Amino acid sequence: MTSIVATYPNAADPASPLDITPVAGRIGAVINGVSLADDLDDATIAAIDAAVIRHKVVFFRGQTGLTDARHEAFAARFGEPVAHPTVPVAEGSRYLLELDSKEGYAASSWHTDVTFVDAYPKGSILRAITVPEAGGDTLWANGETAYEGLPEPLRQLVNHLWALHSNDYDYAAVLANTAGAAETPAGRQRQDYHRSVFASTVYETEHPVVRVHPVSGLRSLVLGHFVRRFVGLNEADSARLFQVLQDHITRPENTVRWRWAPGDVAFWDNRSTQHRAIADFGLQRRTLRRATINGDIPVGIDGRHSRTLRKEKAGAEA
């Protein structure tokens, strides 16, 4: 690690051919002067890939020329694009997930995408189409600096800790900060809809709480709202410990906040980050589309791999 990175964890790589402007001290950077609608050469793709690993999330402004097809093609330069395992793709696309709301809904709790499966996504590329006049920002958190900042006794604990992740969770709690999610007929209907779609196939997977990044070799905390409990702990102890660790990840120092404009694109490393949208936009329209890139099975410090324990249609016999 160079001296500049030791003193400024989110510093731009001076050897990168890209024009990069860091946003926050520990995570996030804007890549300037690149049109994602163009046929980019291999060197530029490699430089973007390296920037994503270094900065955890990178932003491209004003990509209004990026169509659905170009969006999918850009994602394919970094690996195999995959559809969400339970949610239908956006109309007219092969892989894109549409996040569309005019009712104040957003994924407003901290999570890493699709950790309820074993080989959860390597990265996600999110493109803004329609954004609220105010509100609807997205936050990202750096799981690597969160791990590095843990007190030594907590670090020793999490080094050997595993967690059970599932998409069969308390949707009412996750939607609690969303307009219309209260105990009303409309709110209950939304909760029932999310459970029927997102948990149409129920997954349970065990992941190490500390993942070793397959490229950088750095360690990061893997938590978020798909965690049900820690292996070997009961629900009450799991809940208390989860909150302690989650609070370390989402400390303001470990986060970056992005104010969307139409055509903005965010590309994040899903192996080392969490994110959440802010559901503060009332009845304004907020439409984004996301491409997801297939990942590999996480490895813990001890070399053990994550494993899926359950995959079955909701309501099926165990």
N, C-alpha and C positions, 0 to 999 in steps of 0.2 A: 504494500500500500504506500503510495507516494505521500510526501509531507503535506501537499495541498489537500488531499483527500482526508488525511488524518485530522486536519484542522477545519475542513469544510466538506462534510460528507457528500454533499450534493454538487460539488464543483464539476463544471464541464471538463471533459477530457480534452486537453490541449492538442492531442494527436487526432481527434476526430475531424473528418472533412466537413462535417455539418456545422451550420450556424446555430448554436444551442445557447439558450438563455435559461438558467435555473430559475425556478419560481420560489420555492421555499428552501430552508436551510438543509433539510434532510431528505426531501422527496419532491419530484416534479420538475419538469423543464419544458420549455417551448422549443420546437424545432422550426426554424424560420427558413423560408425560401425553397420549400419542397412542395410540389404539387402531386398529391396522391392519385390524381386522375391520369397522370402521365405513366408511360412505361419506364419505370425506374431501372437503372442498371444494377447489377449484382453488388457493386461496391457500395452504392447508396443504401440498398436493402440491408447489407451487413452492418453498415454504420448505424442505421435506425435500430436494428436488433440489439446492437451493443449499447446504444443509448437507453433503450427500454430497460435492459438489465441494470445499467448503472443508476438511472434516475428513478426507476420503478414505474413511473407513469410519464409519458411524453404527450404533448399537445401540439396539434397543427391547427392554425387558425384559417378560417375562410375557405374551406375545401368545398365550395358550393358546386363544383363540377363533378363531384364524386357521386356517381349513380350507384344503385344497388349492385349491379354487375361489376362495376369497378371496385366497389367496396369488397366484394367477395374475392375478386382477383388479387387485390392488394393483400388480403389476409392469407391467401394461398401461397404467397411468397415467403411466408414465415413458418409454414407447416401445413398440416391437413385441417381445413376448416370443418367444423362439426356443428350440427344442430343441437339445440338444447335437448336433453334426454326425455323430457316430458312435455314441454310447451311447443305447440305448433309453430312452424316458421312463418315469417311475414309473407303476405300474399305476393306472389310473383317472384319469390327468391328461393334459393336452394338451402341456405344455411342461416339467414339473418333472423334474429329475434327482435321483434318490435316492442318497444316500451312506449305505449301511447296512452295518454290520460288527459281528460278534460274534467276530471273529478277530484283532483288533488292527490291522486295516488302516485306513490313512488316507492322504490325499495328502500325504505327509510330506516333500516337497521344495518349495523356493520356486518359484512360478510365477505368471504372469498367465494367466487363463482363456483357452484356445483361441487363443493367438497363432499357431498354425500356419495359420490362415486370414487373409485380408486384412482384412476388416471384423470383427475380433474384438469381443466384447461390450463395450458401453458400461458395463454394471454387472451385478452379481449380487446376489440377495436370498436369503440362506440362513436357514432356520428349523430350530431344534432341536426334535426330537420326543422322542427318548430319548437321555440322555447318561450317561456313566459316573459312578460315584460320585466318582471322582478320575481326572484325566487327560483327554486328548482335547481340550485347548484349541486355539485357532487363533490364529496370528500374522499380522499384516499389516505391510507395510513401505511407506514413502512414497518413491516414485521421484522426486518433485519436490525434496524436501529433500536426497535423495541426490545429484541433479545439482547443486544449488546448492552443496553442500559439497565437490565435487570440486576438487582442486588445478587451477590454471589450465592446465598442460600437458595433463592428462588431459581436461579439458573441451574443449580445442581438438581433441584427437584424436577424442573421441566425437561431436562436432558433425557430423563428416563420415563417420561409420562406419555401416555397415549390417550386419545379421545375418540369416542364414538360419534360420528356425524350421521345425520339423517335428514331427509326432506319431509318426514312426518313429524311436524312440530306444531307449536302453538301459534297458529296464524293470527288469532285475535291479538296476541301480544305484539307480534311483528308489525301488524297494521294499526297499532294503537295510536301512532302519531299521524295517521292519515285521515284526511277529511272523509266523513261517512263511515269510519270504522268503529264508531261507538255502537252501543247496544240499541240499534234501530233496525227496522226491517231491511233497509238498504245496506247497512253495515254488515248485518248477518249474512245477507245474500252475497256480498263481496267476499266475506271470509269463506263461505261455502264454495264459491267459485274457485278461489285460490287453492283450497284444499283439493278439490276435485281435479284441477288441472296440474298443479305442481306436484301433487302426491298421487297422481294417477297410477304410477308405478312407485312403490315404496323401496327406498334404498337405505341400507345401514352399512357404514364402512368405518373401519378403524384406521386412523392416521396418527403418526407421531406428532406430538405437540411441537417439536422442533424438527423442521425439515432442512435437509442439506440441499442447497441449490445445485442442480445438475451441471450448470455452466460455471458459475462463480465460486462454488464451494462454500459460500457463506451460509450461515444458519439463520433461520427466521421462525417466528412463532406462527403456528397454524391454528386459528380459532374461528370466531365469527358465529353467526346465529344458527348455523347448522349443527353446532355441537350440542349433543344431548347430555352427555356426562363424560367423566374421565374413567378410564378402565381401572377397576380396583377400588373406586370410591363410590359412595352412595350419592343419591341425587342432591341431598342437602349440602354435603361437603363439596360436591362438584360445583354447585351453583356459587358457593362462596369463593372457591378458588378461581373459577372461571371469571368472575367479576374482577378479581385482583389482577389477573393476567390481561384481561381485555382492556382494563383501564390503562395499563402500561402501553399497550399498542396504540390506543387512541388519544394519548396525551397530545396536546396541541403541537408540541415540538416535533412530533413524528408525522404530522399531517400536512396536506396541501388541499386547498379549496379552489374549485374552478367554477367561474361564472360563464355559462354557456352563451354563445352567439350562434345563429344559424350557420351551418357549414363547419363548425368546430369538430375536431376529431380527437379523441383521447385513446391512447394505446398503452395498456398497462400489463406489467408482469404479474400474472395471477398467482404465481408461485411464491411471491414474497410480499404481497399487499392484501389489505382489505379495503373495501369502499362502501359508501352509502350515499344515497340521494337524500336531499332535504325536501320534505313534503310541506313546503310553506307557500305554495303558489295558488291555493284556493281552487277556483274553477277555471283557471287559465289552461290553455292547451300546452302539453309538453310531449313531443314526439321525438324519439331517438331510435336508431337501429344499431344492433350489435352483432359483429362477427366474432366467432369464438374459434380459437386454434387448439387443436387436440394436444393434450399433455402426456407426460409419462407418469408412472406410479411413483409417488414420493418415497424417499429413503430417509430413515432416521439416522441419528448419530451412531447407533450400534450396527448399522447396515441392514436392518430389517425393513421390508417393504410394507406399505399399506395393503390392507386386504378387505374385500367386500364380504360382509357376513350375510346380507339379505338383499334380494332383488325380486320383487313379486308385485303383481297387479294388486291394487288396493282392493281389499275385501276378499282376496283369495285365501284359501286355507293355508295355514303355516305348515 
